[in-house]
Every structure is written in structure tokens, then in C-alpha cells.
Amino acid sequence: MLKIWQSELFQRITETMLDIAGAQGGLLDPIAGNHDLHPGGLFIQARASSIYGGTNEIQRNILARTVLDLPS
């Protein structure tokens, strides 16, 4: 459950970062004045985070079977 929650939170945070950054949000380079903030690159990483360790959809199926005792 933590994996699903964390990856979806990461995606929501980076989407908000892109909204706040505006026109500079699409750049893969750091935003001027802050070398640690590059929302475009983080957004790309966030999209892949839902796949690492098994897709979120597969993780939900596993949870449904083990926690809720639903049929597979």
C-alpha cells in the first residue's frame, strides 16, 4: 500500500511543481537560481515510479486478494 501511495503522491507533487513553474516547467535543466529544482526531469521520473516494483494496478490486485480475500 505504501508503494502505491508514495508513487501517486510523487506524481501529484511533480504535476503541481509544473503548474507553479509555468513556462519554465517544461525545461529539463534546473530553474535559474536553484540548481536543485528541475520540475521537468522530476515529472518524467515520477511517471516511471508507478512501474517500479510492479505497476500500481498489479499491486492493487495483490492487495485485493491478500487483504480483502477477493478471488483472483
BALO-905196 format. One record per atom (N, C-alpha, C): x, y, z; atom name. Coordinates in nm, 2 decimals. Atoms other than C-alpha are relative to their C-alpha. Example, Ala and Ser with C-alpha at 12.3 -4.5 7.8 and 13.67 -1.06 7.14 Angstrom:
{pt {0.09; -0.12; 0.00}; 'N'}
{pt {1.23; -0.45; 0.78}; 'CA'}
{pt {0.09; 0.12; 0.00}; 'C'}
{pt {-0.09; -0.11; 0.00}; 'N'}
{pt {1.37; -0.11; 0.71}; 'CA'}
{pt {-0.08; 0.11; 0.08}; 'C'}
! end
This chain:
{pt {0.08; -0.12; 0.00}; 'N'}
{pt {0.00; 0.00; 0.00}; 'CA'}
{pt {0.09; 0.13; 0.00}; 'C'}
{pt {-0.09; -0.11; -0.01}; 'N'}
{pt {0.29; 0.23; 0.08}; 'CA'}
{pt {0.06; 0.04; -0.14}; 'C'}
{pt {-0.06; -0.02; 0.13}; 'N'}
{pt {0.44; 0.18; -0.27}; 'CA'}
{pt {-0.10; 0.08; -0.09}; 'C'}
{pt {0.10; -0.06; 0.08}; 'N'}
{pt {0.11; 0.28; -0.44}; 'CA'}
{pt {-0.02; 0.15; 0.05}; 'C'}
{pt {0.02; -0.13; -0.05}; 'N'}
{pt {0.06; 0.58; -0.21}; 'CA'}
{pt {0.11; 0.09; -0.03}; 'C'}
{pt {-0.11; -0.08; 0.03}; 'N'}
{pt {0.41; 0.71; -0.25}; 'CA'}
{pt {0.02; 0.04; -0.14}; 'C'}
{pt {-0.02; -0.03; 0.15}; 'N'}
{pt {0.43; 0.68; -0.63}; 'CA'}
{pt {-0.11; 0.10; -0.05}; 'C'}
{pt {0.11; -0.10; 0.04}; 'N'}
{pt {0.09; 0.86; -0.67}; 'CA'}
{pt {0.02; 0.13; 0.06}; 'C'}
{pt {-0.03; -0.13; -0.07}; 'N'}
{pt {0.19; 1.13; -0.42}; 'CA'}
{pt {0.11; 0.07; -0.08}; 'C'}
{pt {-0.11; -0.05; 0.07}; 'N'}
{pt {0.52; 1.18; -0.61}; 'CA'}
{pt {-0.05; 0.06; -0.13}; 'C'}
{pt {0.05; -0.05; 0.13}; 'N'}
{pt {0.32; 1.22; -0.94}; 'CA'}
{pt {-0.08; 0.13; 0.03}; 'C'}
{pt {0.08; -0.12; -0.03}; 'N'}
{pt {0.08; 1.47; -0.78}; 'CA'}
{pt {0.09; 0.12; 0.03}; 'C'}
{pt {-0.10; -0.11; -0.04}; 'N'}
{pt {0.37; 1.68; -0.63}; 'CA'}
{pt {0.06; 0.05; -0.13}; 'C'}
{pt {-0.07; -0.05; 0.12}; 'N'}
{pt {0.55; 1.70; -0.96}; 'CA'}
{pt {-0.09; 0.07; -0.10}; 'C'}
{pt {0.10; -0.07; 0.08}; 'N'}
{pt {0.23; 1.79; -1.15}; 'CA'}
{pt {-0.02; 0.14; 0.05}; 'C'}
{pt {0.01; -0.13; -0.06}; 'N'}
{pt {0.19; 2.08; -0.90}; 'CA'}
{pt {0.12; 0.08; -0.03}; 'C'}
{pt {-0.12; -0.08; 0.03}; 'N'}
{pt {0.55; 2.18; -0.95}; 'CA'}
{pt {0.00; 0.06; -0.14}; 'C'}
{pt {0.00; -0.04; 0.14}; 'N'}
{pt {0.50; 2.20; -1.32}; 'CA'}
{pt {-0.10; 0.12; -0.02}; 'C'}
{pt {0.10; -0.11; 0.00}; 'N'}
{pt {0.19; 2.42; -1.27}; 'CA'}
{pt {0.06; 0.13; 0.06}; 'C'}
{pt {-0.06; -0.11; -0.06}; 'N'}
{pt {0.38; 2.65; -1.04}; 'CA'}
{pt {0.11; 0.06; -0.08}; 'C'}
{pt {-0.12; -0.04; 0.08}; 'N'}
{pt {0.69; 2.67; -1.26}; 'CA'}
{pt {-0.05; 0.07; -0.13}; 'C'}
{pt {0.05; -0.06; 0.12}; 'N'}
{pt {0.48; 2.78; -1.56}; 'CA'}
{pt {0.07; -0.04; -0.12}; 'C'}
{pt {-0.07; 0.03; 0.13}; 'N'}
{pt {0.67; 2.82; -1.88}; 'CA'}
{pt {0.13; -0.07; 0.02}; 'C'}
{pt {-0.12; 0.06; -0.03}; 'N'}
{pt {0.99; 2.71; -1.72}; 'CA'}
{pt {-0.01; -0.14; 0.04}; 'C'}
{pt {0.02; 0.13; -0.05}; 'N'}
{pt {0.84; 2.39; -1.60}; 'CA'}
{pt {0.03; -0.11; -0.10}; 'C'}
{pt {-0.03; 0.10; 0.10}; 'N'}
{pt {0.90; 2.21; -1.93}; 'CA'}
{pt {0.14; -0.02; -0.02}; 'C'}
{pt {-0.14; 0.01; 0.02}; 'N'}
{pt {1.27; 2.26; -1.91}; 'CA'}
{pt {0.05; -0.12; 0.08}; 'C'}
{pt {-0.06; 0.11; -0.07}; 'N'}
{pt {1.48; 1.96; -1.82}; 'CA'}
{pt {0.12; 0.05; 0.08}; 'C'}
{pt {-0.11; -0.06; -0.08}; 'N'}
{pt {1.75; 2.19; -1.69}; 'CA'}
{pt {-0.05; 0.07; 0.13}; 'C'}
{pt {0.04; -0.07; -0.12}; 'N'}
{pt {1.74; 2.34; -1.34}; 'CA'}
{pt {-0.05; 0.14; -0.03}; 'C'}
{pt {0.05; -0.14; 0.01}; 'N'}
{pt {1.54; 2.66; -1.30}; 'CA'}
{pt {0.11; 0.10; 0.05}; 'C'}
{pt {-0.11; -0.10; -0.03}; 'N'}
{pt {1.77; 2.97; -1.29}; 'CA'}
{pt {-0.01; 0.03; 0.15}; 'C'}
{pt {-0.01; -0.04; -0.15}; 'N'}
{pt {1.89; 3.04; -0.93}; 'CA'}
{pt {-0.02; -0.12; 0.09}; 'C'}
{pt {0.02; 0.11; -0.08}; 'N'}
{pt {1.80; 2.70; -0.80}; 'CA'}
{pt {0.05; -0.13; -0.07}; 'C'}
{pt {-0.06; 0.11; 0.08}; 'N'}
{pt {2.02; 2.41; -0.92}; 'CA'}
{pt {-0.06; -0.13; 0.04}; 'C'}
{pt {0.06; 0.12; -0.05}; 'N'}
{pt {1.82; 2.15; -0.72}; 'CA'}
{pt {-0.15; -0.02; -0.06}; 'C'}
{pt {0.14; 0.01; 0.04}; 'N'}
{pt {1.48; 2.23; -0.88}; 'CA'}
{pt {-0.01; -0.01; -0.15}; 'C'}
{pt {0.02; 0.02; 0.15}; 'N'}
{pt {1.42; 2.09; -1.23}; 'CA'}
{pt {-0.13; -0.08; -0.01}; 'C'}
{pt {0.13; 0.07; 0.00}; 'N'}
{pt {1.04; 2.00; -1.24}; 'CA'}
{pt {-0.02; -0.09; -0.12}; 'C'}
{pt {0.02; 0.08; 0.12}; 'N'}
{pt {1.05; 1.87; -1.60}; 'CA'}
{pt {0.06; -0.14; 0.02}; 'C'}
{pt {-0.07; 0.13; -0.03}; 'N'}
{pt {1.31; 1.60; -1.50}; 'CA'}
{pt {-0.07; -0.08; 0.10}; 'C'}
{pt {0.07; 0.07; -0.11}; 'N'}
{pt {1.13; 1.51; -1.18}; 'CA'}
{pt {-0.14; -0.05; -0.05}; 'C'}
{pt {0.13; 0.05; 0.06}; 'N'}
{pt {0.80; 1.48; -1.37}; 'CA'}
{pt {0.02; -0.13; -0.07}; 'C'}
{pt {-0.03; 0.12; 0.07}; 'N'}
{pt {0.95; 1.23; -1.60}; 'CA'}
{pt {0.03; -0.12; 0.09}; 'C'}
{pt {-0.03; 0.10; -0.09}; 'N'}
{pt {1.09; 1.03; -1.31}; 'CA'}
{pt {-0.13; -0.05; 0.08}; 'C'}
{pt {0.12; 0.04; -0.07}; 'N'}
{pt {0.75; 1.04; -1.13}; 'CA'}
{pt {-0.09; -0.09; -0.08}; 'C'}
{pt {0.09; 0.09; 0.09}; 'N'}
{pt {0.57; 0.88; -1.43}; 'CA'}
{pt {0.05; -0.14; 0.01}; 'C'}
{pt {-0.06; 0.14; -0.01}; 'N'}
{pt {0.81; 0.58; -1.41}; 'CA'}
{pt {-0.02; -0.06; 0.13}; 'C'}
{pt {0.01; 0.05; -0.13}; 'N'}
{pt {0.77; 0.55; -1.04}; 'CA'}
{pt {-0.12; -0.10; 0.03}; 'C'}
{pt {0.12; 0.09; -0.02}; 'N'}
{pt {0.43; 0.38; -1.07}; 'CA'}
{pt {0.03; -0.14; -0.06}; 'C'}
{pt {-0.03; 0.13; 0.07}; 'N'}
{pt {0.60; 0.10; -1.27}; 'CA'}
{pt {0.10; -0.08; 0.09}; 'C'}
{pt {-0.11; 0.07; -0.09}; 'N'}
{pt {0.90; 0.03; -1.03}; 'CA'}
{pt {-0.06; -0.09; 0.10}; 'C'}
{pt {0.05; 0.10; -0.10}; 'N'}
{pt {0.84; -0.28; -0.82}; 'CA'}
{pt {-0.13; -0.05; -0.03}; 'C'}
{pt {0.14; 0.05; 0.04}; 'N'}
{pt {0.53; -0.38; -1.02}; 'CA'}
{pt {-0.09; 0.12; -0.02}; 'C'}
{pt {0.09; -0.11; 0.02}; 'N'}
{pt {0.27; -0.15; -1.16}; 'CA'}
{pt {-0.10; 0.02; 0.11}; 'C'}
{pt {0.09; -0.02; -0.10}; 'N'}
{pt {0.03; 0.01; -0.93}; 'CA'}
{pt {-0.13; -0.09; -0.01}; 'C'}
{pt {0.12; 0.08; 0.02}; 'N'}
{pt {-0.26; -0.18; -1.09}; 'CA'}
{pt {0.03; -0.15; 0.05}; 'C'}
{pt {-0.04; 0.14; -0.04}; 'N'}
{pt {-0.08; -0.52; -1.02}; 'CA'}
{pt {0.00; 0.00; 0.16}; 'C'}
{pt {-0.01; -0.01; -0.15}; 'N'}
{pt {-0.01; -0.40; -0.66}; 'CA'}
{pt {-0.15; 0.00; 0.06}; 'C'}
{pt {0.13; -0.01; -0.04}; 'N'}
{pt {-0.38; -0.32; -0.62}; 'CA'}
{pt {-0.07; -0.14; 0.00}; 'C'}
{pt {0.06; 0.13; 0.01}; 'N'}
{pt {-0.48; -0.67; -0.74}; 'CA'}
{pt {0.06; -0.09; 0.11}; 'C'}
{pt {-0.05; 0.08; -0.11}; 'N'}
{pt {-0.24; -0.83; -0.49}; 'CA'}
{pt {-0.06; 0.04; 0.13}; 'C'}
{pt {0.06; -0.04; -0.12}; 'N'}
{pt {-0.38; -0.62; -0.21}; 'CA'}
{pt {-0.15; -0.05; 0.01}; 'C'}
{pt {0.14; 0.05; 0.00}; 'N'}
{pt {-0.74; -0.72; -0.31}; 'CA'}
{pt {0.00; -0.14; 0.04}; 'C'}
{pt {0.00; 0.15; -0.03}; 'N'}
{pt {-0.65; -1.09; -0.30}; 'CA'}
{pt {0.04; -0.02; 0.15}; 'C'}
{pt {-0.05; 0.04; -0.14}; 'N'}
{pt {-0.45; -1.09; 0.03}; 'CA'}
{pt {-0.07; 0.07; 0.11}; 'C'}
{pt {0.06; -0.07; -0.11}; 'N'}
{pt {-0.61; -0.82; 0.24}; 'CA'}
{pt {-0.15; -0.01; 0.00}; 'C'}
{pt {0.15; 0.00; 0.01}; 'N'}
{pt {-0.97; -0.83; 0.12}; 'CA'}
{pt {-0.05; -0.14; -0.03}; 'C'}
{pt {0.04; 0.13; 0.03}; 'N'}
{pt {-0.97; -1.20; 0.04}; 'CA'}
{pt {-0.10; -0.01; -0.12}; 'C'}
{pt {0.08; 0.01; 0.13}; 'N'}
{pt {-1.12; -1.14; -0.31}; 'CA'}
{pt {0.06; -0.10; -0.09}; 'C'}
{pt {-0.05; 0.10; 0.09}; 'N'}
{pt {-1.09; -1.40; -0.58}; 'CA'}
{pt {0.09; 0.05; -0.10}; 'C'}
{pt {-0.10; -0.05; 0.10}; 'N'}
{pt {-0.81; -1.38; -0.82}; 'CA'}
{pt {-0.05; -0.01; -0.14}; 'C'}
! end
